[in-house]
Amino acid sequence: MDTNPEAAASPAYTSGLNTRREVMGDEFVDRALARTAGTESEEIQRFVTEHVWDAVWNRPGLDRRDRSLLNLAILTALRAHEELAGHVRGALNNGLTREEIVEAVIHTSGYCGAPAALSAMRVVQQQFDQS
């Protein structure tokens, strides 16, 4: 298994990694890659970097700010808290305000239910409290 996905990087991987780092921050990305380095799980990091962070995030039509707003709602609906925490920081990096992030979570309560929104707000507040 290749323990350094950047060594033989495809153009899509390189582009996706740059986007991922710009949105999520080097520390977050480095931790994600280090957690899976040398394991079978390393391949999902490569796949997500190429197919989500490049092919999806770099499509025309929506800016990063809008994509972050969508991610907050989607991750709230899925109750994907670990991913939500990182994307709260990414949303701030992409220009969303704290008020807009809170409103996004409140808005999801009408469509995803209060339990999902309340749970998401706990994650959001933890991220706010750490920054």
N, C-alpha and C positions, 0 to 999 in steps of 0.2 A: 504494500500500500504506500502510495506517495504521501509522505508526511508534510510536504510543503506544497499546498495547492497553488501557490503563487509561482512556483518554479516553472511549471509547464502550463502557464495560464493561456487560455484562449482569449481572443479579443473581447468576447462577451463577458468572460470572468473578470478581466481587467477593468472594463467599463463598469460592470456591476459592483465590483469591489470599491471603486472610486465613489460611486453614488452612495453605496452603503456606508462608507466612512464619512462622507459629507453629511448624511442625514443622521446617522446614529452615533457618530463619534468614534475615534480610533480605539479608545479603551473598550467600549462595548463590543466592537467588531473583533478586536484582538482576543477578548475573553471567549467569544463564541467560537472562533477558529481554534483557539488553544484547547478548549474543552473536548473537541472532537479529533484533534490532530492524531494521526496514527491509528485511528479506529475506523470501523466500518461506517460510523456516523459522519466521517469527514466528507463522504460523497454527497450527503444531503446539503451540507454547507456549500459545496461547489455548485450543486444544482440550483439551490435557492439564489445564490449570488448571480448566476448566469440568467436564470429564467424569471426571477422576480425582480431583483435589483437592477438588472439591465433591461431585459425584454419588457417588463411591465413598467417599472419606475421611469424609464427613459423614453417611453412612448410620447408622441406629441398629443396635445389635446387637453391635458391637465397639468398644472404646475405642481411642484412638490408640496406646496402649502395645501392645495386641494386634496392631493393624495394622502397627506397626513390626516386631514380631517376625516376622510373616508375610512382610513385605517382605525382611527379611534372608535368610530361607530361599529365597524365590522368586528374588531377585537372585543368590544363591549358585548356585542350580541353573542359572540362565541365563548365569552367568559375566558378568554385566553390571556390571563393576567400577567404571565411572565412576558409575553410579547407586548402586551399593553404598556407595561412599565417602560420598556425601551422606546416604544413609539410615542409616549408622552414626551420624553426628552427629545425625540426626533421632531415632534410637532413644534416644540418650542424652538428648536434649531431652524425649522422651516418657516418661522414667522407667526405661528399662532400664538395668541395671548392666553394667559391663564383663564381669563373670562371666557374666551371662545372654547377652550378645552372643556371647561365646566358646562357650558351651554350644550356642547356636543353630547356630553354624557346625559344631561337632563333631557335633551331631545330624544335620545335613544330609549329613555324610560317609557315613552308613549308607544314605541314600536317593539321593544324587546322585553318590556316589563320592568317593574320597580326592582325586583331582586337583582337582575343583571346590572341595572344602572347603579344601585347602591353598592354592589360589590365592586364595580369598576371605579366608582368615586373613591373608595378606600385606597385603591391602587394609585389613582391620580393624586390624591392628597399626600400619600407617602412620597411620591416623586417631587411634589411641590415642596414638602417639608425638607427634603434632602438638598434642594437647590438654593 
